[in-house]
Amino acid sequence: MTGIEYKQNILADILALAPVVPVVIVDDVGHAVPMARALVAGGIRAIEVTLRTSAALDAIHAIAAEVEGAAVGVGTVLDAEQLQAARAAGARFAVSPGATPRLLDAADADELPLLPGVATAGEAMGLLERGYRHLKFFPAVPAGGAKLLAAWASPLPQIRFCPTGGIGLASAPAFLALPNVVCVGGSWLTPKDKLATGDWAGIQRLAREAAALRSA
């Protein structure tokens, strides 16, 4: 088994933990642990903390160290330095909005599994050639939504997708019903107002709704 195959198997296990991976923007590192505990309590264990704020790496470190049952990952990874910093902080997987040769080379050399983003069949084919069987479809709704992914299922049966971008509780089932979708990504589980007010019970309720999509 090659390194990329091994890392893709790890990623497959993480993505299968729940039907939704929350895409989280953390402005206050003090919110990270109670937020993650609320998500895990609601049945959502894989959590993507995006590198869109200065608190992101500290949030990843806190969740990795203090939240039992959480598989914390890093999102919006653009380069090798961010990949390495996220791994050092305790991230268990990484997500990128797209894929560049330099980022893919860095991922090949790093032990952190990468979920790279694609928006076209050509991009998906290129990543398949490099051994990637799990890809982020981004931005999912603007790029063609569930209908486009359904069209890819037959010619690209080897690939499983995590569509992200514009998906909510109401639209998620259409994606999850597809044979080539393992989970969806979404920001609706951790809305800014609930994070700001510390409404952890509210986030737990949203997580429970999302976790129930597996059996819906």
C-alpha positions, -999 to 999 in steps of 0.1 A, spaced: 0 0 0 14 34 -10 15 64 13 -14 81 -5 -35 49 -3 -29 47 34 -38 83 40 -69 80 18 -81 50 39 -77 71 71 -96 99 54 -124 75 44 -128 64 80 -130 101 92 -155 111 65 -177 82 74 -181 92 111 -212 113 103 -232 125 73 -221 161 78 -187 177 85 -193 211 100 -172 239 84 -163 261 113 -149 297 115 -136 303 150 -130 339 160 -126 333 198 -104 303 208 -124 301 240 -154 289 220 -136 260 204 -138 234 231 -175 239 242 -185 241 205 -167 209 197 -182 191 227 -217 202 216 -211 188 181 -198 155 194 -227 152 219 -250 157 190 -234 129 170 -210 150 148 -174 139 153 -154 151 123 -150 189 126 -133 212 100 -118 244 115 -110 267 87 -78 288 86 -97 320 81 -90 336 115 -59 340 137 -76 318 163 -78 287 140 -46 269 149 -51 275 186 -87 262 183 -75 231 165 -49 225 193 -75 229 220 -101 206 204 -75 179 197 -62 181 233 -95 184 252 -125 170 233 -128 133 235 -143 117 204 -136 146 181 -116 142 149 -106 178 142 -94 188 108 -81 220 92 -98 237 63 -88 264 37 -53 249 35 -34 267 7 2 258 11 28 235 27 34 258 57 -3 257 66 -4 219 62 26 215 85 13 240 111 -21 223 112 -5 188 118 17 203 146 -15 217 162 -31 183 162 -53 182 131 -61 147 118 -71 157 83 -68 187 60 -92 202 34 -83 226 6 -107 246 -17 -87 235 -47 -55 218 -56 -22 231 -69 9 210 -79 29 225 -50 2 218 -24 -2 182 -37 36 177 -36 36 189 0 7 166 9 26 137 -6 55 144 17 33 150 48 15 124 70 -17 145 72 -45 131 49 -57 158 24 -92 162 10 -85 185 -20 -113 205 -37 -125 201 -73 -151 218 -94 -147 200 -127 -144 165 -140 -110 172 -154 -97 183 -120 -112 151 -104 -95 130 -131 -62 146 -124 -64 139 -87 -75 104 -93 -43 99 -113 -24 109 -82 -42 84 -61 -70 106 -46 -102 87 -42 -119 112 -18 -124 147 -30 -142 179 -19 -167 191 -45 -165 229 -41 -184 252 -43 -210 225 -46 -242 244 -53 -228 271 -76 -207 245 -95 -236 224 -104 -250 208 -73 -264 173 -69 -272 170 -106 -236 174 -116 -224 149 -90 -250 124 -101 -237 128 -137 -202 120 -125 -212 88 -107 -210 66 -137 -179 78 -155 -160 83 -122 -171 55 -100 -138 53 -81 -143 87 -64 -163 96 -33 -171 132 -27 -178 155 2 -197 184 -15 -194 217 3 -206 252 -4 -242 264 -3 -256 232 13 -280 233 43 -302 209 62 -330 210 36 -307 204 6 -283 179 22 -304 148 16 -303 152 -22 -265 150 -21 -264 122 5 -287 101 -16 -261 99 -43 -238 68 -45 -207 88 -49 -213 111 -18 -198 100 15 -208 131 35 -215 168 30 -198 199 44 -217 228 58 -215 258 80 -251 257 92 -243 236 123 -222 264 139 -240 297 130 -222 329 140 -249 341 163 -249 308 184 -211 309 186 -211 345 197 -237 339 225 -223 305 236 -255 287 227 -240 253 229 -273 236 235 -285 251 202 -255 238 184 -260 204 199 -296 204 185 -283 213 151 -257 186 152 -284 160 163 -305 170 133 -275 167 110 -265 133 124 -300 120 118 -296 126 81 -278 93 78 -310 74 84 -334 99 68 
